[in-house]
Amino acid sequence: MKGLNNTRFILLHPSSLPTTKPSAASGASPPPSPIISSHHRLWLLLFLSLFTLASLLTLLSTASNHSQTLSFSPTLATEATRLPSHIFDTLLHYAALVNSSTHMPEPDMLAIAAVLRRRAPCNMLVFGLGAESPLWRALNHGGRTVFLDENSYYAEYMEGQHPGLETYDVSYTTQVRDLHDLLASARESRNSDCRPVQNLLFSECRLALNDLPNQLYDVNWDVILVDGPRGYSSKSPGRMAAIFTASVLARSAKRDGTTDVMVHDYDREVERVCSEEFLCLENFREETGTPYLAHYVINGGNAARGDTFCSNVKTEEVEVEV
């Protein structure tokens, strides 16, 4: 390194330093004993350690109490993550301006948004992917929105178009033309495989969706929207299994409270019949303002009935229009 070539180092050894022995006549006191100095340092070190430990415990206790206070204040957490009203309204406004045959009618969209305005942020499960899917996710800002669709390719496409969108593909084994047989089978097994409260992961009911990701069965869903799968022809999967599964998930929640279940295309026979069978007219709400969307409020937890879906069980035959 530059500047070190002409530098000289001087090393002093303790033995080379002059020493002066104190004499009795000089009155100088001898240096303190090394044993006594070490003893004092030990006590000082012990005192500092105890002081540091006490301070750390006090800090941790304060932080723990603060954390517990926040965890028992869900209202504060909700207000912190809820989408501001003006942004909520703006998203709805521009979504309603889109004029396309693939979009949901504005009254139906506004009715669903009204439920989300009240419940969000929440756990929302949607059967079916569509043009409104990004809107539902945005309106549920701060919550969890999960989409289930019969088309794995479309689910992958939507995930690519909207990074972060949580979607899963579902296999349906039903067809619209099998409605009579499926309803009869569910009624016969109402107290066993097709009971209202159960773990669908192990269900043998023909209408139960038991191949979803396992963790979805443990979620307490606050809002469920049935807008899929296809149901416009006799060979379409139909929404019988989706409506049955939505009903059981709502009733089997591990917390007391309610789940808002909405069924789109309610003007069709399959959607109306299955909703009345498994969601029940006693839970029906009439404030949607549109004949194409039905809104049910289902009790979960300890308030859920485990013996039957509806108080007035219907057993008559239904004719399906396809």
PADO-716127 format. One record per residue (C-alpha): y, x, z; residue number from 0; residue in one letter. Coordinates in steps of 0.25 Angstrom, whole numbers, plus 5000, padded with zeros to 4 digits. Example, Ala and Ser with C-alpha at 12.3 -4.5 7.8 and 13.67 -1.06 7.14 Angstrom:
<recs>
<rec y="4982" x="5049" z="5031" seq="0" type="A"/>
<rec y="4996" x="5055" z="5029" seq="1" type="S"/>
</recs>
This chain:
<recs>
<rec y="5000" x="5000" z="5000" seq="0" type="M"/>
<rec y="5014" x="5004" z="4997" seq="1" type="K"/>
<rec y="5021" x="5012" z="5009" seq="2" type="G"/>
<rec y="5009" x="5016" z="5017" seq="3" type="L"/>
<rec y="5007" x="5030" z="5011" seq="4" type="N"/>
<rec y="5017" x="5037" z="5020" seq="5" type="N"/>
<rec y="5015" x="5029" z="5032" seq="6" type="T"/>
<rec y="5010" x="5035" z="5044" seq="7" type="R"/>
<rec y="5002" x="5028" z="5056" seq="8" type="F"/>
<rec y="5003" x="5033" z="5070" seq="9" type="I"/>
<rec y="4992" x="5029" z="5079" seq="10" type="L"/>
<rec y="4994" x="5030" z="5094" seq="11" type="L"/>
<rec y="4982" x="5031" z="5103" seq="12" type="H"/>
<rec y="4984" x="5026" z="5117" seq="13" type="P"/>
<rec y="4979" x="5040" z="5123" seq="14" type="S"/>
<rec y="4991" x="5047" z="5116" seq="15" type="S"/>
<rec y="5001" x="5038" z="5123" seq="16" type="L"/>
<rec y="5008" x="5044" z="5136" seq="17" type="P"/>
<rec y="5003" x="5038" z="5148" seq="18" type="T"/>
<rec y="5010" x="5038" z="5162" seq="19" type="T"/>
<rec y="5002" x="5036" z="5174" seq="20" type="K"/>
<rec y="5009" x="5028" z="5185" seq="21" type="P"/>
<rec y="5012" x="5035" z="5198" seq="22" type="S"/>
<rec y="5012" x="5029" z="5212" seq="23" type="A"/>
<rec y="5026" x="5034" z="5214" seq="24" type="A"/>
<rec y="5031" x="5027" z="5201" seq="25" type="S"/>
<rec y="5028" x="5014" z="5207" seq="26" type="G"/>
<rec y="5023" x="5009" z="5193" seq="27" type="A"/>
<rec y="5012" x="4998" z="5194" seq="28" type="S"/>
<rec y="4999" x="5000" z="5186" seq="29" type="P"/>
<rec y="4997" x="4992" z="5174" seq="30" type="P"/>
<rec y="4990" x="4978" z="5175" seq="31" type="P"/>
<rec y="4975" x="4978" z="5176" seq="32" type="S"/>
<rec y="4968" x="4975" z="5163" seq="33" type="P"/>
<rec y="4959" x="4965" z="5170" seq="34" type="I"/>
<rec y="4971" x="4957" z="5176" seq="35" type="I"/>
<rec y="4978" x="4956" z="5162" seq="36" type="S"/>
<rec y="4965" x="4951" z="5156" seq="37" type="S"/>
<rec y="4963" x="4941" z="5167" seq="38" type="H"/>
<rec y="4977" x="4935" z="5165" seq="39" type="H"/>
<rec y="4975" x="4935" z="5150" seq="40" type="R"/>
<rec y="4962" x="4927" z="5152" seq="41" type="L"/>
<rec y="4969" x="4917" z="5160" seq="42" type="W"/>
<rec y="4980" x="4915" z="5150" seq="43" type="L"/>
<rec y="4970" x="4914" z="5138" seq="44" type="L"/>
<rec y="4963" x="4903" z="5146" seq="45" type="L"/>
<rec y="4975" x="4895" z="5149" seq="46" type="F"/>
<rec y="4980" x="4896" z="5135" seq="47" type="L"/>
<rec y="4966" x="4891" z="5130" seq="48" type="S"/>
<rec y="4966" x="4879" z="5140" seq="49" type="L"/>
<rec y="4980" x="4875" z="5135" seq="50" type="F"/>
<rec y="4976" x="4876" z="5121" seq="51" type="T"/>
<rec y="4964" x="4867" z="5123" seq="52" type="L"/>
<rec y="4972" x="4857" z="5131" seq="53" type="A"/>
<rec y="4982" x="4856" z="5120" seq="54" type="S"/>
<rec y="4971" x="4854" z="5109" seq="55" type="L"/>
<rec y="4964" x="4843" z="5117" seq="56" type="L"/>
<rec y="4977" x="4836" z="5119" seq="57" type="T"/>
<rec y="4980" x="4837" z="5104" seq="58" type="L"/>
<rec y="4966" x="4832" z="5100" seq="59" type="L"/>
<rec y="4967" x="4820" z="5109" seq="60" type="S"/>
<rec y="4981" x="4816" z="5104" seq="61" type="T"/>
<rec y="4976" x="4817" z="5090" seq="62" type="A"/>
<rec y="4963" x="4809" z="5093" seq="63" type="S"/>
<rec y="4971" x="4798" z="5100" seq="64" type="N"/>
<rec y="4981" x="4797" z="5088" seq="65" type="H"/>
<rec y="4969" x="4796" z="5078" seq="66" type="S"/>
<rec y="4962" x="4785" z="5086" seq="67" type="Q"/>
<rec y="4975" x="4778" z="5086" seq="68" type="T"/>
<rec y="4976" x="4778" z="5071" seq="69" type="L"/>
<rec y="4962" x="4774" z="5069" seq="70" type="S"/>
<rec y="4964" x="4762" z="5077" seq="71" type="F"/>
<rec y="4976" x="4758" z="5069" seq="72" type="S"/>
<rec y="4970" x="4752" z="5055" seq="73" type="P"/>
<rec y="4983" x="4745" z="5053" seq="74" type="T"/>
<rec y="4991" x="4758" z="5052" seq="75" type="L"/>
<rec y="4981" x="4764" z="5042" seq="76" type="A"/>
<rec y="4981" x="4752" z="5034" seq="77" type="T"/>
<rec y="4996" x="4752" z="5033" seq="78" type="E"/>
<rec y="4996" x="4767" z="5029" seq="79" type="A"/>
<rec y="4987" x="4765" z="5017" seq="80" type="T"/>
<rec y="4990" x="4751" z="5012" seq="81" type="R"/>
<rec y="4996" x="4751" z="4999" seq="82" type="L"/>
<rec y="5011" x="4747" z="5000" seq="83" type="P"/>
<rec y="5014" x="4733" z="4995" seq="84" type="S"/>
<rec y="5024" x="4737" z="4984" seq="85" type="H"/>
<rec y="5013" x="4746" z="4978" seq="86" type="I"/>
<rec y="5003" x="4735" z="4980" seq="87" type="F"/>
<rec y="5011" x="4725" z="4973" seq="88" type="D"/>
<rec y="5015" x="4735" z="4962" seq="89" type="T"/>
<rec y="5000" x="4738" z="4958" seq="90" type="L"/>
<rec y="4997" x="4723" z="4958" seq="91" type="L"/>
<rec y="5009" x="4720" z="4949" seq="92" type="H"/>
<rec y="5006" x="4730" z="4938" seq="93" type="Y"/>
<rec y="4991" x="4727" z="4939" seq="94" type="A"/>
<rec y="4995" x="4712" z="4936" seq="95" type="A"/>
<rec y="5003" x="4717" z="4924" seq="96" type="L"/>
<rec y="4991" x="4722" z="4917" seq="97" type="V"/>
<rec y="4987" x="4712" z="4906" seq="98" type="N"/>
<rec y="4972" x="4714" z="4903" seq="99" type="S"/>
<rec y="4959" x="4706" z="4902" seq="100" type="S"/>
<rec y="4952" x="4716" z="4910" seq="101" type="T"/>
<rec y="4961" x="4714" z="4922" seq="102" type="H"/>
<rec y="4960" x="4704" z="4933" seq="103" type="M"/>
<rec y="4969" x="4692" z="4933" seq="104" type="P"/>
<rec y="4982" x="4694" z="4941" seq="105" type="E"/>
<rec y="4979" x="4682" z="4951" seq="106" type="P"/>
<rec y="4965" x="4688" z="4954" seq="107" type="D"/>
<rec y="4971" x="4702" z="4956" seq="108" type="M"/>
<rec y="4982" x="4697" z="4965" seq="109" type="L"/>
<rec y="4972" x="4690" z="4974" seq="110" type="A"/>
<rec y="4964" x="4702" z="4976" seq="111" type="I"/>
<rec y="4976" x="4711" z="4978" seq="112" type="A"/>
<rec y="4981" x="4701" z="4989" seq="113" type="A"/>
<rec y="4968" x="4704" z="4997" seq="114" type="V"/>
<rec y="4970" x="4719" z="4995" seq="115" type="L"/>
<rec y="4984" x="4718" z="5000" seq="116" type="R"/>
<rec y="4979" x="4712" z="5013" seq="117" type="R"/>
<rec y="4967" x="4721" z="5015" seq="118" type="R"/>
<rec y="4970" x="4734" z="5009" seq="119" type="A"/>
<rec y="4968" x="4745" z="5012" seq="120" type="P"/>
<rec y="4953" x="4741" z="5013" seq="121" type="C"/>
<rec y="4939" x="4743" z="5008" seq="122" type="N"/>
<rec y="4938" x="4735" z="4995" seq="123" type="M"/>
<rec y="4925" x="4734" z="4987" seq="124" type="L"/>
<rec y="4927" x="4729" z="4972" seq="125" type="V"/>
<rec y="4915" x="4724" z="4963" seq="126" type="F"/>
<rec y="4919" x="4728" z="4949" seq="127" type="G"/>
<rec y="4929" x="4737" z="4943" seq="128" type="L"/>
<rec y="4940" x="4733" z="4934" seq="129" type="G"/>
<rec y="4954" x="4735" z="4930" seq="130" type="A"/>
<rec y="4959" x="4731" z="4944" seq="131" type="E"/>
<rec y="4950" x="4741" z="4951" seq="132" type="S"/>
<rec y="4962" x="4752" z="4952" seq="133" type="P"/>
<rec y="4971" x="4741" z="4957" seq="134" type="L"/>
<rec y="4961" x="4737" z="4969" seq="135" type="W"/>
<rec y="4960" x="4751" z="4973" seq="136" type="R"/>
<rec y="4975" x="4753" z="4973" seq="137" type="A"/>
<rec y="4978" x="4740" z="4981" seq="138" type="L"/>
<rec y="4968" x="4745" z="4991" seq="139" type="N"/>
<rec y="4975" x="4758" z="4993" seq="140" type="H"/>
<rec y="4970" x="4765" z="5006" seq="141" type="G"/>
<rec y="4957" x="4757" z="5005" seq="142" type="G"/>
<rec y="4944" x="4759" z="4998" seq="143" type="R"/>
<rec y="4941" x="4752" z="4985" seq="144" type="T"/>
<rec y="4927" x="4752" z="4980" seq="145" type="V"/>
<rec y="4923" x="4747" z="4966" seq="146" type="F"/>
<rec y="4909" x="4743" z="4962" seq="147" type="L"/>
<rec y="4906" x="4741" z="4947" seq="148" type="D"/>
<rec y="4893" x="4738" z="4938" seq="149" type="E"/>
<rec y="4898" x="4748" z="4928" seq="150" type="N"/>
<rec y="4896" x="4763" z="4932" seq="151" type="S"/>
<rec y="4903" x="4768" z="4919" seq="152" type="Y"/>
<rec y="4915" x="4759" z="4922" seq="153" type="Y"/>
<rec y="4915" x="4763" z="4937" seq="154" type="A"/>
<rec y="4916" x="4778" z="4932" seq="155" type="E"/>
<rec y="4927" x="4775" z="4922" seq="156" type="Y"/>
<rec y="4935" x="4768" z="4933" seq="157" type="M"/>
<rec y="4933" x="4780" z="4942" seq="158" type="E"/>
<rec y="4938" x="4789" z="4932" seq="159" type="G"/>
<rec y="4950" x="4780" z="4928" seq="160" type="Q"/>
<rec y="4954" x="4778" z="4943" seq="161" type="H"/>
<rec y="4950" x="4791" z="4951" seq="162" type="P"/>
<rec y="4946" x="4787" z="4966" seq="163" type="G"/>
<rec y="4941" x="4773" z="4962" seq="164" type="L"/>
<rec y="4929" x="4771" z="4970" seq="165" type="E"/>
<rec y="4918" x="4764" z="4961" seq="166" type="T"/>
<rec y="4903" x="4762" z="4961" seq="167" type="Y"/>
<rec y="4894" x="4756" z="4951" seq="168" type="D"/>
<rec y="4885" x="4745" z="4955" seq="169" type="V"/>
<rec y="4872" x="4740" z="4948" seq="170" type="S"/>
<rec y="4870" x="4724" z="4948" seq="171" type="Y"/>
<rec y="4857" x="4718" z="4946" seq="172" type="T"/>
<rec y="4862" x="4704" z="4945" seq="173" type="T"/>
<rec y="4866" x="4695" z="4933" seq="174" type="Q"/>
<rec y="4874" x="4683" z="4933" seq="175" type="V"/>
<rec y="4863" x="4674" z="4928" seq="176" type="R"/>
<rec y="4855" x="4677" z="4940" seq="177" type="D"/>
<rec y="4865" x="4671" z="4950" seq="178" type="L"/>
<rec y="4856" x="4659" z="4954" seq="179" type="H"/>
<rec y="4844" x="4668" z="4957" seq="180" type="D"/>
<rec y="4852" x="4678" z="4964" seq="181" type="L"/>
<rec y="4859" x="4667" z="4973" seq="182" type="L"/>
<rec y="4845" x="4661" z="4976" seq="183" type="A"/>
<rec y="4840" x="4675" z="4980" seq="184" type="S"/>
<rec y="4852" x="4678" z="4989" seq="185" type="A"/>
<rec y="4851" x="4664" z="4996" seq="186" type="R"/>
<rec y="4836" x="4666" z="4999" seq="187" type="E"/>
<rec y="4839" x="4680" z="5005" seq="188" type="S"/>
<rec y="4852" x="4676" z="5012" seq="189" type="R"/>
<rec y="4845" x="4680" z="5026" seq="190" type="N"/>
<rec y="4839" x="4693" z="5021" seq="191" type="S"/>
<rec y="4842" x="4701" z="5009" seq="192" type="D"/>
<rec y="4855" x="4693" z="5005" seq="193" type="C"/>
<rec y="4861" x="4691" z="5019" seq="194" type="R"/>
<rec y="4876" x="4691" z="5020" seq="195" type="P"/>
<rec y="4876" x="4703" z="5030" seq="196" type="V"/>
<rec y="4868" x="4715" z="5026" seq="197" type="Q"/>
<rec y="4868" x="4730" z="5022" seq="198" type="N"/>
<rec y="4868" x="4728" z="5007" seq="199" type="L"/>
<rec y="4863" x="4742" z="5005" seq="200" type="L"/>
<rec y="4849" x="4737" z="5009" seq="201" type="F"/>
<rec y="4850" x="4723" z="5003" seq="202" type="S"/>
<rec y="4839" x="4717" z="4994" seq="203" type="E"/>
<rec y="4847" x="4705" z="4990" seq="204" type="C"/>
<rec y="4848" x="4704" z="4975" seq="205" type="R"/>
<rec y="4863" x="4702" z="4976" seq="206" type="L"/>
<rec y="4866" x="4714" z="4985" seq="207" type="A"/>
<rec y="4872" x="4727" z="4979" seq="208" type="L"/>
<rec y="4864" x="4737" z="4987" seq="209" type="N"/>
<rec y="4866" x="4749" z="4978" seq="210" type="D"/>
<rec y="4881" x="4752" z="4981" seq="211" type="L"/>
<rec y="4885" x="4765" z="4988" seq="212" type="P"/>
<rec y="4880" x="4765" z="5002" seq="213" type="N"/>
<rec y="4893" x="4767" z="5008" seq="214" type="Q"/>
<rec y="4899" x="4754" z="5002" seq="215" type="L"/>
<rec y="4890" x="4746" z="5011" seq="216" type="Y"/>
<rec y="4896" x="4751" z="5023" seq="217" type="D"/>
<rec y="4911" x="4748" z="5019" seq="218" type="V"/>
<rec y="4918" x="4736" z="5026" seq="219" type="N"/>
<rec y="4924" x="4730" z="5013" seq="220" type="W"/>
<rec y="4937" x="4723" z="5016" seq="221" type="D"/>
<rec y="4939" x="4718" z="5001" seq="222" type="V"/>
<rec y="4928" x="4715" z="4991" seq="223" type="I"/>
<rec y="4931" x="4711" z="4977" seq="224" type="L"/>
<rec y="4920" x="4706" z="4967" seq="225" type="V"/>
<rec y="4925" x="4708" z="4953" seq="226" type="D"/>
<rec y="4912" x="4713" z="4947" seq="227" type="G"/>
<rec y="4902" x="4715" z="4941" seq="228" type="P"/>
<rec y="4902" x="4707" z="4928" seq="229" type="R"/>
<rec y="4899" x="4693" z="4928" seq="230" type="G"/>
<rec y="4903" x="4686" z="4915" seq="231" type="Y"/>
<rec y="4889" x="4684" z="4909" seq="232" type="S"/>
<rec y="4875" x="4680" z="4914" seq="233" type="S"/>
<rec y="4870" x="4694" z="4913" seq="234" type="K"/>
<rec y="4882" x="4700" z="4920" seq="235" type="S"/>
<rec y="4879" x="4706" z="4934" seq="236" type="P"/>
<rec y="4888" x="4695" z="4941" seq="237" type="G"/>
<rec y="4894" x="4696" z="4954" seq="238" type="R"/>
<rec y="4883" x="4690" z="4963" seq="239" type="M"/>
<rec y="4879" x="4703" z="4969" seq="240" type="A"/>
<rec y="4894" x="4708" z="4971" seq="241" type="A"/>
<rec y="4898" x="4695" z="4978" seq="242" type="I"/>
<rec y="4885" x="4696" z="4987" seq="243" type="F"/>
<rec y="4887" x="4710" z="4990" seq="244" type="T"/>
<rec y="4902" x="4708" z="4993" seq="245" type="A"/>
<rec y="4899" x="4697" z="5003" seq="246" type="S"/>
<rec y="4888" x="4705" z="5010" seq="247" type="V"/>
<rec y="4897" x="4717" z="5011" seq="248" type="L"/>
<rec y="4909" x="4709" z="5017" seq="249" type="A"/>
<rec y="4900" x="4702" z="5027" seq="250" type="R"/>
<rec y="4892" x="4715" z="5031" seq="251" type="S"/>
<rec y="4905" x="4723" z="5035" seq="252" type="A"/>
<rec y="4904" x="4731" z="5047" seq="253" type="K"/>
<rec y="4917" x="4726" z="5052" seq="254" type="R"/>
<rec y="4923" x="4713" z="5056" seq="255" type="D"/>
<rec y="4933" x="4707" z="5046" seq="256" type="G"/>
<rec y="4933" x="4701" z="5033" seq="257" type="T"/>
<rec y="4931" x="4705" z="5018" seq="258" type="T"/>
<rec y="4939" x="4699" z="5007" seq="259" type="D"/>
<rec y="4929" x="4697" z="4995" seq="260" type="V"/>
<rec y="4935" x="4693" z="4982" seq="261" type="M"/>
<rec y="4927" x="4688" z="4970" seq="262" type="V"/>
<rec y="4933" x="4689" z="4956" seq="263" type="H"/>
<rec y="4930" x="4680" z="4944" seq="264" type="D"/>
<rec y="4927" x="4669" z="4954" seq="265" type="Y"/>
<rec y="4928" x="4658" z="4943" seq="266" type="D"/>
<rec y="4914" x="4663" z="4938" seq="267" type="R"/>
<rec y="4902" x="4656" z="4944" seq="268" type="E"/>
<rec y="4895" x="4668" z="4949" seq="269" type="V"/>
<rec y="4906" x="4673" z="4957" seq="270" type="E"/>
<rec y="4910" x="4660" z="4963" seq="271" type="R"/>
<rec y="4895" x="4656" z="4967" seq="272" type="V"/>
<rec y="4892" x="4670" z="4973" seq="273" type="C"/>
<rec y="4905" x="4670" z="4980" seq="274" type="S"/>
<rec y="4902" x="4657" z="4987" seq="275" type="E"/>
<rec y="4888" x="4661" z="4990" seq="276" type="E"/>
<rec y="4891" x="4674" z="4996" seq="277" type="F"/>
<rec y="4906" x="4674" z="5000" seq="278" type="L"/>
<rec y="4906" x="4660" z="5004" seq="279" type="C"/>
<rec y="4917" x="4649" z="5002" seq="280" type="L"/>
<rec y="4920" x="4649" z="5017" seq="281" type="E"/>
<rec y="4926" x="4663" z="5015" seq="282" type="N"/>
<rec y="4933" x="4660" z="5002" seq="283" type="F"/>
<rec y="4948" x="4662" z="5002" seq="284" type="R"/>
<rec y="4957" x="4653" z="4992" seq="285" type="E"/>
<rec y="4970" x="4662" z="4991" seq="286" type="E"/>
<rec y="4966" x="4670" z="4979" seq="287" type="T"/>
<rec y="4974" x="4660" z="4969" seq="288" type="G"/>
<rec y="4964" x="4663" z="4958" seq="289" type="T"/>
<rec y="4951" x="4657" z="4954" seq="290" type="P"/>
<rec y="4945" x="4670" z="4949" seq="291" type="Y"/>
<rec y="4945" x="4677" z="4963" seq="292" type="L"/>
<rec y="4938" x="4672" z="4975" seq="293" type="A"/>
<rec y="4942" x="4678" z="4989" seq="294" type="H"/>
<rec y="4932" x="4678" z="5001" seq="295" type="Y"/>
<rec y="4934" x="4683" z="5015" seq="296" type="V"/>
<rec y="4921" x="4687" z="5021" seq="297" type="I"/>
<rec y="4919" x="4690" z="5036" seq="298" type="N"/>
<rec y="4911" x="4703" z="5039" seq="299" type="G"/>
<rec y="4906" x="4710" z="5052" seq="300" type="G"/>
<rec y="4903" x="4701" z="5064" seq="301" type="N"/>
<rec y="4909" x="4689" z="5057" seq="302" type="A"/>
<rec y="4899" x="4689" z="5045" seq="303" type="A"/>
<rec y="4888" x="4680" z="5045" seq="304" type="R"/>
<rec y="4875" x="4686" z="5042" seq="305" type="G"/>
<rec y="4866" x="4674" z="5040" seq="306" type="D"/>
<rec y="4873" x="4668" z="5028" seq="307" type="T"/>
<rec y="4885" x="4670" z="5018" seq="308" type="F"/>
<rec y="4891" x="4656" z="5019" seq="309" type="C"/>
<rec y="4891" x="4646" z="5029" seq="310" type="S"/>
<rec y="4888" x="4635" z="5019" seq="311" type="N"/>
<rec y="4877" x="4641" z="5011" seq="312" type="V"/>
<rec y="4876" x="4636" z="4997" seq="313" type="K"/>
<rec y="4862" x="4634" z="4990" seq="314" type="T"/>
<rec y="4865" x="4626" z="4978" seq="315" type="E"/>
<rec y="4862" x="4632" z="4964" seq="316" type="E"/>
<rec y="4874" x="4638" z="4956" seq="317" type="V"/>
<rec y="4876" x="4637" z="4941" seq="318" type="E"/>
<rec y="4881" x="4650" z="4934" seq="319" type="V"/>
<rec y="4891" x="4650" z="4923" seq="320" type="E"/>
<rec y="4890" x="4662" z="4914" seq="321" type="V"/>
</recs>
